[in-house]
Amino acid sequence: MTKDERDIVSKIPAVTLGFWIIKILATTLGETAGDTVSMTMNLGYLIGTALFLSLLVILVWLQIRARRFHPFLYWATIIASTTAGTTMADFATRSMGIGYIGGSALLLACVLGSLLVWYRSLGSISVASVREPRAETFYWITITFSQTLGTALGDWTADTGGLGYIGAAAIFAAMLAILAGLYLRSTVSRVALFWSAFILTRPLGAAVGDFLDKPLAQGGLAFSRPVASAVLAVAILACILFLPQRAGRHPGEHARAG
C-alpha cells in the first residue's frame, strides 16, 4: 500500500507533537466539562455518564461510517470519550464506593482486557491497523476505558499523599517525558509506548482540570467550570485549525512495529 493509499483509508490522525498537544487539552476539557454537568449543574455522575455515553456512541458511529479522516469529528469523539471517562470514573470510585484503588484496578483490567481481545481477534493493537470497522470499534472501546482509567489515576494521585493537583500533574508530566525519551532513544515497542502515553495524558489532564476549577481551599484556582471549559474548547479549536491535521503514519508501522 502506498503512502497516499494508506492516508486515504486511515481515519486516525498522524501521531505528531500537535496530536499530543490537542490530546492533553481535550483531556483537561473532559475533566472540567464532566464536572460542569455532574457537579455545577448538579445532575450527578450517573446522569452525566448516561448523557456523555450516549453522545459518545453517536460520534463513534459517525466516525466508523466516515469514509475518510475528519479532524473535527475525530477530536469531538475524543472529547466525548474523555468527558464520559470523567463521569464514569467518578461514578465508580465515589457513587459505587469502591474507592480510587478499587476503581483504578477495575479500569486497568478493562483496558488490558480490551487490548487482549483486540489482539486475539485481529492480530494487532497498533493504531496503524485501525482501517476497518472492527478495528475502529476496538480502538474506541480501548480509548474510552483508558480515559476512564486516567481520570481515576489522576484523582487518586492528587487526593492522596498530599501531592495536590500541581504535584500530580508534575508526576504525570515527568512520566510522559520518560516515555518520550524511550521513544527517541530506545527500541521499546512503539505500540506499548503509544498506549502508555495515551493513558498518562488523561491523569495529567485530570490534575490540570481540577487545579483550574477546584476551590482555593482544596488547592485549586476556583475558576468557573463552564468558563474554563469554554476557554479550553476554543484552544482546541484553534489547534485543530492551525496545527497540521492529517491522517498518516503511526507508531508501530513497518520496521518500527512493536
N, C-alpha and C positions, 0 to 999 in steps of 0.2 A: 504493500500500500504506500503510495506517495504521500509526501507531507500534505499536499493540498487535499487529497482524498481523506486523510486522517482528520484534518481540521474540519472538513465538512461534516463528517459523521459524529465527531465529538461535540457534546453539548456541555462540557465541563471546561471552565476557563483554564488557561495555562497557569501553572503554579509559579508565579513570579513574586517579587517583593510587593508589587501592588496588590496581588491576591491576598497576601498575609496582612497588609495594612487594612484592607476592607474587611477581612475576616475578623480582626480584632475590634474594629469599630462596630461591626454587626453584633458581635457577642456582647459588647458593652450596651448597645441599644437593646438587645434581648433582655438584659438584666433590668434596665430602667423601664422598658415598656411592660415587661411582665409584672414588675412591682406596681406600675401605674394601675393596671387592671385589677390585680388581686388585692392591693393594699390601699392605694389612693382612692380608687373607685369602690373599694370595699366589696368586691364581688367574690373574693375568696379564691383559694387555689384550685378547687375542683371546677368551678365555673370558668375560671381563667384557662385552665387546661383544656376544657371542652371547646372553648372558643378558638384557642390558638391551634389545637389539633385539627379542628375542622378546616380552618384556613390552610393549614399545612397540607392536609390531604388534597385539597383542591389544587394548590400550587404544584404539588408533586405530580398530580395527574396531568396538569398542563405542561410541566417540564418534560414528562415522559412522552407526551403526544407531540411535542415540538419537533420539527424536522432539522433544526439547526440551533446553534448557541445563541441565546438571547440574554445579554448581561443583566437587564433589569429583572427578568423572570428568574434567572438563576439566583441573584442576590436577594430577591424578595423571598424565595423559598428558603434560603439560608437563614434570613432574619426570622421567618416564621418558625423554623426548627429551633433556633436558639431561644426565642421567646417562649415557645411551648416547653422547651427544656427547663427554663426558669421556673415556670409554674408546676411542672411535673416533679422536679426535684424538691421544691418547697412542699408540695403535697406529700411526697414520700417521706421526707425527713421530719416534717413538722405535723401535718394533719394525721398521718398514719402512725406517728410516734416511734419510728424505727431509728431515728437519730442520724447523725452525719456518718458514723462508721457503718451502720447497717445499710443506709441508703447508698453510700459510695460503693460498698461491696456488692450490693444487688445490681447497681447500674454498671459496674465494671464487668460483672458476669454477663450482663445483657450485651455489652459492647463486644466482648470476646466471643460470646455465643453467636452473635450476628456475623462477625468476621469468619468464624469457623464454618458456619452453614454456607456462607457466601463462597468460601474457598472450596468446600466439599462439593458444592453444586456446580461451580463454573471454572474451578481450577486456578483462579487468580483473584486477589483482592486489590490489585493495582488500580489506581484511578485511571490509568491508561486503557484499561479494559472496559470502561464504562461507556459502551456504544450501542447497547441494545436494552430493551425494556426490563429483562430480568436483572441484569447488572445494575441498571439505574434504580430499580426497586431496592436491591440490597444496599446500594450506595446511600440512599436517603434514609433507610431504616438505621443503618450504622451511624450516619451523621446525627440523627435525632437522639439516639442513645448516647453518643459521645457528647453532645451538647448538654444533655441532662446530667451525665456524669460530671462534666466540667463544672456545672453550677454547684453541685453538691461538694465537690473538692474545694472550690473557691470559698464557699461559705464555711466549710469545716476548717480550712486553714486560717481564715480571717477571724473566726469567732472563738477559736480555742488557742491556748498557748500564749495569749497576749500579743499576737503579731499585729492585729489590726488590719485594715484594708490596704494601707500602703505597704506594710510588711509582707502581706500575702502577695500583692501584685509584684513586689520585688523578687520574691522567691520564684514565681512562675515565669517572670521575665528572664531571670537567670537560667532557669531550666530550658527555656526556648533558645537562649544564646548558646547553651551547651549543644543542643540539637543542631543548631546552625553550624557550629564548629565541627561536629561529627559529619555533617553533610559535606562540608568543604574539605575536610582533612582525613576522612576515613573511608572505608569501603563497607560500612554498616548498611544493611538493607535500606534502600531508598523508600520502599513501601512502608517499612516499620517506622522510619523517621517521619514520613508524611503523616501517618495516623497518630503518632505520638504528638507531633506538633499541632495537629488539628484538635486533639483533645485538650492540650495545655493552653491553647489560646482562649478556650472557654473560661477556665477559672481566672485567667488574667482579666478577661472582660468582666467577669462577675465581681471581682475585687474592685476594679476601677469604677464600675457602675454603682456599687454600694458606697464607695467613697464619695461619689458625686451626690447621691441622694439621701444617704442616711443622716439622722440628726447629728448636730455638733457633739452632743453628749456621748454619742456612740462612736465618735471618731470620724464622722463624715462631714461633708460641706453643706448639707441641708439644702441643696438645690431642689427646685421643683422637679418632680419626676417627669411630668408632661413636657416641661420646657427642656430638660436635659435630653429627653427622647427626641424632641423636635430638632434640637441642635445636632445630635448625632445622626439623625436621618438626613439632614442637609449635608453634613460632612460626607456621608456615604454616597449620596447622590453626586456630589462634586467629584469624588474619587472615581466613580463609575464613568463620569463624563470625561475626565481629564487624564486618568491613568489608562495605559493600554489595556484593552479588554478584548481578548481573542481566545478562541478555542485552540488548543495546541498540545505541545509536548508536556508530559507529566512525569514526576518521579516514578521510577520503576519501568520505564520504557526501554526496550532494546538492551544494549550491553550493560546498562546500569540497573537492570531489574534486580529486585531483592527476592 
